[in-house]
Amino acid sequence: MAMARFKLVFFVPTKDTRQVLDAFFKKVPEVAGRIGLYEQCAFITRGTGQFKPMEGANPTHGHVGQVESVQEDRVEVVISDKGSHNEIRKAVEELKAVHPYEEVAYDVYKLEDF
């Protein structure tokens, strides 16, 4: 089966980015952030995230019922997958395990080679 590649994009409070990336790369070193002969590759951009926790939520920042804005980083990491999608699923599970948010905002994009 051909090696598939995905881009995992997630948002994390700026103060937690280094800790999350270190823990994430430690959990899935064989598949996350490898580009050629480089490892732990990521692209990070800064921005402002907004959310309003609803009743029953346990927010890391802010309070239930109030709009909150947090300085966050958008992190982009390439994930290699053997084609079964097991590796990308594991990467997302590990991201959720090391991320400080109760609900992790993330996107997965399938990449094509040209």
Chimera marker file (.cmm) of the C-alpha trace (Angstrom):
<marker_set name="trace">
<marker id="1" x="0.000" y="0.000" z="0.000" r="1" g="1" b="0" radius="0.5"/>
<marker id="2" x="1.311" y="3.475" z="-0.877" r="1" g="1" b="0" radius="0.5"/>
<marker id="3" x="2.302" y="5.917" z="1.847" r="1" g="1" b="0" radius="0.5"/>
<marker id="4" x="-0.378" y="8.573" z="2.285" r="1" g="1" b="0" radius="0.5"/>
<marker id="5" x="0.320" y="12.000" z="3.752" r="1" g="1" b="0" radius="0.5"/>
<marker id="6" x="-1.986" y="14.221" z="5.736" r="1" g="1" b="0" radius="0.5"/>
<marker id="7" x="-1.699" y="17.659" z="7.243" r="1" g="1" b="0" radius="0.5"/>
<marker id="8" x="-2.957" y="17.908" z="10.805" r="1" g="1" b="0" radius="0.5"/>
<marker id="9" x="-3.833" y="21.489" z="11.755" r="1" g="1" b="0" radius="0.5"/>
<marker id="10" x="-4.748" y="22.388" z="15.326" r="1" g="1" b="0" radius="0.5"/>
<marker id="11" x="-5.077" y="25.401" z="17.576" r="1" g="1" b="0" radius="0.5"/>
<marker id="12" x="-3.435" y="25.663" z="20.993" r="1" g="1" b="0" radius="0.5"/>
<marker id="13" x="-2.967" y="28.472" z="23.544" r="1" g="1" b="0" radius="0.5"/>
<marker id="14" x="0.341" y="30.165" z="22.731" r="1" g="1" b="0" radius="0.5"/>
<marker id="15" x="1.685" y="29.535" z="26.223" r="1" g="1" b="0" radius="0.5"/>
<marker id="16" x="1.166" y="25.765" z="25.742" r="1" g="1" b="0" radius="0.5"/>
<marker id="17" x="2.444" y="25.331" z="22.178" r="1" g="1" b="0" radius="0.5"/>
<marker id="18" x="5.973" y="24.161" z="23.008" r="1" g="1" b="0" radius="0.5"/>
<marker id="19" x="4.773" y="21.684" z="25.652" r="1" g="1" b="0" radius="0.5"/>
<marker id="20" x="2.052" y="20.264" z="23.368" r="1" g="1" b="0" radius="0.5"/>
<marker id="21" x="4.433" y="19.879" z="20.408" r="1" g="1" b="0" radius="0.5"/>
<marker id="22" x="7.155" y="18.234" z="22.522" r="1" g="1" b="0" radius="0.5"/>
<marker id="23" x="4.681" y="15.741" z="23.995" r="1" g="1" b="0" radius="0.5"/>
<marker id="24" x="2.974" y="15.124" z="20.628" r="1" g="1" b="0" radius="0.5"/>
<marker id="25" x="6.228" y="14.450" z="18.769" r="1" g="1" b="0" radius="0.5"/>
<marker id="26" x="7.327" y="12.137" z="21.590" r="1" g="1" b="0" radius="0.5"/>
<marker id="27" x="4.078" y="10.106" z="21.267" r="1" g="1" b="0" radius="0.5"/>
<marker id="28" x="4.150" y="9.659" z="17.458" r="1" g="1" b="0" radius="0.5"/>
<marker id="29" x="7.755" y="10.264" z="16.342" r="1" g="1" b="0" radius="0.5"/>
<marker id="30" x="7.687" y="7.839" z="13.406" r="1" g="1" b="0" radius="0.5"/>
<marker id="31" x="4.799" y="9.547" z="11.593" r="1" g="1" b="0" radius="0.5"/>
<marker id="32" x="4.487" y="13.157" z="12.799" r="1" g="1" b="0" radius="0.5"/>
<marker id="33" x="6.440" y="16.078" z="11.410" r="1" g="1" b="0" radius="0.5"/>
<marker id="34" x="8.810" y="14.151" z="9.136" r="1" g="1" b="0" radius="0.5"/>
<marker id="35" x="9.776" y="15.802" z="5.865" r="1" g="1" b="0" radius="0.5"/>
<marker id="36" x="12.661" y="14.135" z="4.045" r="1" g="1" b="0" radius="0.5"/>
<marker id="37" x="15.622" y="13.970" z="6.418" r="1" g="1" b="0" radius="0.5"/>
<marker id="38" x="14.034" y="16.388" z="8.909" r="1" g="1" b="0" radius="0.5"/>
<marker id="39" x="11.889" y="15.575" z="11.922" r="1" g="1" b="0" radius="0.5"/>
<marker id="40" x="9.623" y="17.546" z="14.281" r="1" g="1" b="0" radius="0.5"/>
<marker id="41" x="8.715" y="19.913" z="11.428" r="1" g="1" b="0" radius="0.5"/>
<marker id="42" x="5.798" y="22.250" z="12.122" r="1" g="1" b="0" radius="0.5"/>
<marker id="43" x="4.529" y="25.587" z="10.900" r="1" g="1" b="0" radius="0.5"/>
<marker id="44" x="3.178" y="27.880" z="13.607" r="1" g="1" b="0" radius="0.5"/>
<marker id="45" x="1.222" y="31.102" z="13.175" r="1" g="1" b="0" radius="0.5"/>
<marker id="46" x="-0.254" y="33.283" z="15.897" r="1" g="1" b="0" radius="0.5"/>
<marker id="47" x="-3.820" y="34.515" z="16.107" r="1" g="1" b="0" radius="0.5"/>
<marker id="48" x="-6.807" y="34.985" z="18.376" r="1" g="1" b="0" radius="0.5"/>
<marker id="49" x="-9.265" y="32.198" z="19.083" r="1" g="1" b="0" radius="0.5"/>
<marker id="50" x="-12.806" y="32.925" z="20.270" r="1" g="1" b="0" radius="0.5"/>
<marker id="51" x="-15.330" y="30.640" z="21.941" r="1" g="1" b="0" radius="0.5"/>
<marker id="52" x="-18.277" y="30.688" z="24.329" r="1" g="1" b="0" radius="0.5"/>
<marker id="53" x="-18.477" y="27.701" z="26.690" r="1" g="1" b="0" radius="0.5"/>
<marker id="54" x="-22.020" y="26.363" z="27.000" r="1" g="1" b="0" radius="0.5"/>
<marker id="55" x="-23.700" y="24.851" z="30.051" r="1" g="1" b="0" radius="0.5"/>
<marker id="56" x="-21.933" y="21.614" z="31.042" r="1" g="1" b="0" radius="0.5"/>
<marker id="57" x="-18.563" y="22.666" z="29.589" r="1" g="1" b="0" radius="0.5"/>
<marker id="58" x="-15.416" y="22.684" z="31.710" r="1" g="1" b="0" radius="0.5"/>
<marker id="59" x="-13.353" y="25.399" z="29.974" r="1" g="1" b="0" radius="0.5"/>
<marker id="60" x="-9.588" y="25.689" z="30.397" r="1" g="1" b="0" radius="0.5"/>
<marker id="61" x="-9.985" y="29.460" z="29.872" r="1" g="1" b="0" radius="0.5"/>
<marker id="62" x="-12.983" y="31.671" z="30.574" r="1" g="1" b="0" radius="0.5"/>
<marker id="63" x="-16.371" y="30.931" z="32.080" r="1" g="1" b="0" radius="0.5"/>
<marker id="64" x="-19.550" y="29.187" z="30.992" r="1" g="1" b="0" radius="0.5"/>
<marker id="65" x="-21.884" y="31.572" z="29.167" r="1" g="1" b="0" radius="0.5"/>
<marker id="66" x="-19.225" y="34.219" z="28.445" r="1" g="1" b="0" radius="0.5"/>
<marker id="67" x="-17.418" y="34.840" z="25.163" r="1" g="1" b="0" radius="0.5"/>
<marker id="68" x="-13.681" y="34.366" z="25.622" r="1" g="1" b="0" radius="0.5"/>
<marker id="69" x="-10.737" y="35.324" z="23.402" r="1" g="1" b="0" radius="0.5"/>
<marker id="70" x="-7.370" y="33.599" z="23.770" r="1" g="1" b="0" radius="0.5"/>
<marker id="71" x="-4.045" y="34.161" z="22.032" r="1" g="1" b="0" radius="0.5"/>
<marker id="72" x="-3.516" y="30.871" z="20.190" r="1" g="1" b="0" radius="0.5"/>
<marker id="73" x="-1.138" y="29.315" z="17.722" r="1" g="1" b="0" radius="0.5"/>
<marker id="74" x="-2.266" y="27.519" z="14.585" r="1" g="1" b="0" radius="0.5"/>
<marker id="75" x="0.045" y="24.524" z="14.244" r="1" g="1" b="0" radius="0.5"/>
<marker id="76" x="0.435" y="22.568" z="11.001" r="1" g="1" b="0" radius="0.5"/>
<marker id="77" x="2.139" y="19.159" z="11.016" r="1" g="1" b="0" radius="0.5"/>
<marker id="78" x="2.528" y="16.572" z="8.247" r="1" g="1" b="0" radius="0.5"/>
<marker id="79" x="1.506" y="13.022" z="9.192" r="1" g="1" b="0" radius="0.5"/>
<marker id="80" x="2.695" y="9.984" z="7.195" r="1" g="1" b="0" radius="0.5"/>
<marker id="81" x="0.229" y="7.100" z="6.979" r="1" g="1" b="0" radius="0.5"/>
<marker id="82" x="0.594" y="3.644" z="5.444" r="1" g="1" b="0" radius="0.5"/>
<marker id="83" x="-2.762" y="4.116" z="3.729" r="1" g="1" b="0" radius="0.5"/>
<marker id="84" x="-4.978" y="2.481" z="6.351" r="1" g="1" b="0" radius="0.5"/>
<marker id="85" x="-5.569" y="5.789" z="8.184" r="1" g="1" b="0" radius="0.5"/>
<marker id="86" x="-4.441" y="4.116" z="11.427" r="1" g="1" b="0" radius="0.5"/>
<marker id="87" x="-1.507" y="6.493" z="11.841" r="1" g="1" b="0" radius="0.5"/>
<marker id="88" x="-3.551" y="9.671" z="11.341" r="1" g="1" b="0" radius="0.5"/>
<marker id="89" x="-6.190" y="8.354" z="13.752" r="1" g="1" b="0" radius="0.5"/>
<marker id="90" x="-3.485" y="7.623" z="16.334" r="1" g="1" b="0" radius="0.5"/>
<marker id="91" x="-1.941" y="11.070" z="15.818" r="1" g="1" b="0" radius="0.5"/>
<marker id="92" x="-5.314" y="12.745" z="16.465" r="1" g="1" b="0" radius="0.5"/>
<marker id="93" x="-5.871" y="10.595" z="19.576" r="1" g="1" b="0" radius="0.5"/>
<marker id="94" x="-2.420" y="11.500" z="20.915" r="1" g="1" b="0" radius="0.5"/>
<marker id="95" x="-2.988" y="15.191" z="20.157" r="1" g="1" b="0" radius="0.5"/>
<marker id="96" x="-6.202" y="15.095" z="22.190" r="1" g="1" b="0" radius="0.5"/>
<marker id="97" x="-4.371" y="13.360" z="25.049" r="1" g="1" b="0" radius="0.5"/>
<marker id="98" x="-1.633" y="16.028" z="25.328" r="1" g="1" b="0" radius="0.5"/>
<marker id="99" x="-3.742" y="19.120" z="24.525" r="1" g="1" b="0" radius="0.5"/>
<marker id="100" x="-4.984" y="21.361" z="27.382" r="1" g="1" b="0" radius="0.5"/>
<marker id="101" x="-8.442" y="22.024" z="25.883" r="1" g="1" b="0" radius="0.5"/>
<marker id="102" x="-11.504" y="19.955" z="26.710" r="1" g="1" b="0" radius="0.5"/>
<marker id="103" x="-12.499" y="20.118" z="23.001" r="1" g="1" b="0" radius="0.5"/>
<marker id="104" x="-9.566" y="20.291" z="20.601" r="1" g="1" b="0" radius="0.5"/>
<marker id="105" x="-10.171" y="22.271" z="17.397" r="1" g="1" b="0" radius="0.5"/>
<marker id="106" x="-8.371" y="20.459" z="14.571" r="1" g="1" b="0" radius="0.5"/>
<marker id="107" x="-8.569" y="19.755" z="10.836" r="1" g="1" b="0" radius="0.5"/>
<marker id="108" x="-7.138" y="16.900" z="8.782" r="1" g="1" b="0" radius="0.5"/>
<marker id="109" x="-6.297" y="17.416" z="5.103" r="1" g="1" b="0" radius="0.5"/>
<marker id="110" x="-5.226" y="14.657" z="2.720" r="1" g="1" b="0" radius="0.5"/>
<marker id="111" x="-2.159" y="15.729" z="0.744" r="1" g="1" b="0" radius="0.5"/>
<marker id="112" x="-1.421" y="14.797" z="-2.849" r="1" g="1" b="0" radius="0.5"/>
<marker id="113" x="2.030" y="14.377" z="-4.409" r="1" g="1" b="0" radius="0.5"/>
<marker id="114" x="2.790" y="16.224" z="-7.652" r="1" g="1" b="0" radius="0.5"/>
<link id1="1" id2="2" r="1" g="1" b="0" radius="0.2"/>
<link id1="2" id2="3" r="1" g="1" b="0" radius="0.2"/>
<link id1="3" id2="4" r="1" g="1" b="0" radius="0.2"/>
<link id1="4" id2="5" r="1" g="1" b="0" radius="0.2"/>
<link id1="5" id2="6" r="1" g="1" b="0" radius="0.2"/>
<link id1="6" id2="7" r="1" g="1" b="0" radius="0.2"/>
<link id1="7" id2="8" r="1" g="1" b="0" radius="0.2"/>
<link id1="8" id2="9" r="1" g="1" b="0" radius="0.2"/>
<link id1="9" id2="10" r="1" g="1" b="0" radius="0.2"/>
<link id1="10" id2="11" r="1" g="1" b="0" radius="0.2"/>
<link id1="11" id2="12" r="1" g="1" b="0" radius="0.2"/>
<link id1="12" id2="13" r="1" g="1" b="0" radius="0.2"/>
<link id1="13" id2="14" r="1" g="1" b="0" radius="0.2"/>
<link id1="14" id2="15" r="1" g="1" b="0" radius="0.2"/>
<link id1="15" id2="16" r="1" g="1" b="0" radius="0.2"/>
<link id1="16" id2="17" r="1" g="1" b="0" radius="0.2"/>
<link id1="17" id2="18" r="1" g="1" b="0" radius="0.2"/>
<link id1="18" id2="19" r="1" g="1" b="0" radius="0.2"/>
<link id1="19" id2="20" r="1" g="1" b="0" radius="0.2"/>
<link id1="20" id2="21" r="1" g="1" b="0" radius="0.2"/>
<link id1="21" id2="22" r="1" g="1" b="0" radius="0.2"/>
<link id1="22" id2="23" r="1" g="1" b="0" radius="0.2"/>
<link id1="23" id2="24" r="1" g="1" b="0" radius="0.2"/>
<link id1="24" id2="25" r="1" g="1" b="0" radius="0.2"/>
<link id1="25" id2="26" r="1" g="1" b="0" radius="0.2"/>
<link id1="26" id2="27" r="1" g="1" b="0" radius="0.2"/>
<link id1="27" id2="28" r="1" g="1" b="0" radius="0.2"/>
<link id1="28" id2="29" r="1" g="1" b="0" radius="0.2"/>
<link id1="29" id2="30" r="1" g="1" b="0" radius="0.2"/>
<link id1="30" id2="31" r="1" g="1" b="0" radius="0.2"/>
<link id1="31" id2="32" r="1" g="1" b="0" radius="0.2"/>
<link id1="32" id2="33" r="1" g="1" b="0" radius="0.2"/>
<link id1="33" id2="34" r="1" g="1" b="0" radius="0.2"/>
<link id1="34" id2="35" r="1" g="1" b="0" radius="0.2"/>
<link id1="35" id2="36" r="1" g="1" b="0" radius="0.2"/>
<link id1="36" id2="37" r="1" g="1" b="0" radius="0.2"/>
<link id1="37" id2="38" r="1" g="1" b="0" radius="0.2"/>
<link id1="38" id2="39" r="1" g="1" b="0" radius="0.2"/>
<link id1="39" id2="40" r="1" g="1" b="0" radius="0.2"/>
<link id1="40" id2="41" r="1" g="1" b="0" radius="0.2"/>
<link id1="41" id2="42" r="1" g="1" b="0" radius="0.2"/>
<link id1="42" id2="43" r="1" g="1" b="0" radius="0.2"/>
<link id1="43" id2="44" r="1" g="1" b="0" radius="0.2"/>
<link id1="44" id2="45" r="1" g="1" b="0" radius="0.2"/>
<link id1="45" id2="46" r="1" g="1" b="0" radius="0.2"/>
<link id1="46" id2="47" r="1" g="1" b="0" radius="0.2"/>
<link id1="47" id2="48" r="1" g="1" b="0" radius="0.2"/>
<link id1="48" id2="49" r="1" g="1" b="0" radius="0.2"/>
<link id1="49" id2="50" r="1" g="1" b="0" radius="0.2"/>
<link id1="50" id2="51" r="1" g="1" b="0" radius="0.2"/>
<link id1="51" id2="52" r="1" g="1" b="0" radius="0.2"/>
<link id1="52" id2="53" r="1" g="1" b="0" radius="0.2"/>
<link id1="53" id2="54" r="1" g="1" b="0" radius="0.2"/>
<link id1="54" id2="55" r="1" g="1" b="0" radius="0.2"/>
<link id1="55" id2="56" r="1" g="1" b="0" radius="0.2"/>
<link id1="56" id2="57" r="1" g="1" b="0" radius="0.2"/>
<link id1="57" id2="58" r="1" g="1" b="0" radius="0.2"/>
<link id1="58" id2="59" r="1" g="1" b="0" radius="0.2"/>
<link id1="59" id2="60" r="1" g="1" b="0" radius="0.2"/>
<link id1="60" id2="61" r="1" g="1" b="0" radius="0.2"/>
<link id1="61" id2="62" r="1" g="1" b="0" radius="0.2"/>
<link id1="62" id2="63" r="1" g="1" b="0" radius="0.2"/>
<link id1="63" id2="64" r="1" g="1" b="0" radius="0.2"/>
<link id1="64" id2="65" r="1" g="1" b="0" radius="0.2"/>
<link id1="65" id2="66" r="1" g="1" b="0" radius="0.2"/>
<link id1="66" id2="67" r="1" g="1" b="0" radius="0.2"/>
<link id1="67" id2="68" r="1" g="1" b="0" radius="0.2"/>
<link id1="68" id2="69" r="1" g="1" b="0" radius="0.2"/>
<link id1="69" id2="70" r="1" g="1" b="0" radius="0.2"/>
<link id1="70" id2="71" r="1" g="1" b="0" radius="0.2"/>
<link id1="71" id2="72" r="1" g="1" b="0" radius="0.2"/>
<link id1="72" id2="73" r="1" g="1" b="0" radius="0.2"/>
<link id1="73" id2="74" r="1" g="1" b="0" radius="0.2"/>
<link id1="74" id2="75" r="1" g="1" b="0" radius="0.2"/>
<link id1="75" id2="76" r="1" g="1" b="0" radius="0.2"/>
<link id1="76" id2="77" r="1" g="1" b="0" radius="0.2"/>
<link id1="77" id2="78" r="1" g="1" b="0" radius="0.2"/>
<link id1="78" id2="79" r="1" g="1" b="0" radius="0.2"/>
<link id1="79" id2="80" r="1" g="1" b="0" radius="0.2"/>
<link id1="80" id2="81" r="1" g="1" b="0" radius="0.2"/>
<link id1="81" id2="82" r="1" g="1" b="0" radius="0.2"/>
<link id1="82" id2="83" r="1" g="1" b="0" radius="0.2"/>
<link id1="83" id2="84" r="1" g="1" b="0" radius="0.2"/>
<link id1="84" id2="85" r="1" g="1" b="0" radius="0.2"/>
<link id1="85" id2="86" r="1" g="1" b="0" radius="0.2"/>
<link id1="86" id2="87" r="1" g="1" b="0" radius="0.2"/>
<link id1="87" id2="88" r="1" g="1" b="0" radius="0.2"/>
<link id1="88" id2="89" r="1" g="1" b="0" radius="0.2"/>
<link id1="89" id2="90" r="1" g="1" b="0" radius="0.2"/>
<link id1="90" id2="91" r="1" g="1" b="0" radius="0.2"/>
<link id1="91" id2="92" r="1" g="1" b="0" radius="0.2"/>
<link id1="92" id2="93" r="1" g="1" b="0" radius="0.2"/>
<link id1="93" id2="94" r="1" g="1" b="0" radius="0.2"/>
<link id1="94" id2="95" r="1" g="1" b="0" radius="0.2"/>
<link id1="95" id2="96" r="1" g="1" b="0" radius="0.2"/>
<link id1="96" id2="97" r="1" g="1" b="0" radius="0.2"/>
<link id1="97" id2="98" r="1" g="1" b="0" radius="0.2"/>
<link id1="98" id2="99" r="1" g="1" b="0" radius="0.2"/>
<link id1="99" id2="100" r="1" g="1" b="0" radius="0.2"/>
<link id1="100" id2="101" r="1" g="1" b="0" radius="0.2"/>
<link id1="101" id2="102" r="1" g="1" b="0" radius="0.2"/>
<link id1="102" id2="103" r="1" g="1" b="0" radius="0.2"/>
<link id1="103" id2="104" r="1" g="1" b="0" radius="0.2"/>
<link id1="104" id2="105" r="1" g="1" b="0" radius="0.2"/>
<link id1="105" id2="106" r="1" g="1" b="0" radius="0.2"/>
<link id1="106" id2="107" r="1" g="1" b="0" radius="0.2"/>
<link id1="107" id2="108" r="1" g="1" b="0" radius="0.2"/>
<link id1="108" id2="109" r="1" g="1" b="0" radius="0.2"/>
<link id1="109" id2="110" r="1" g="1" b="0" radius="0.2"/>
<link id1="110" id2="111" r="1" g="1" b="0" radius="0.2"/>
<link id1="111" id2="112" r="1" g="1" b="0" radius="0.2"/>
<link id1="112" id2="113" r="1" g="1" b="0" radius="0.2"/>
<link id1="113" id2="114" r="1" g="1" b="0" radius="0.2"/>
</marker_set>
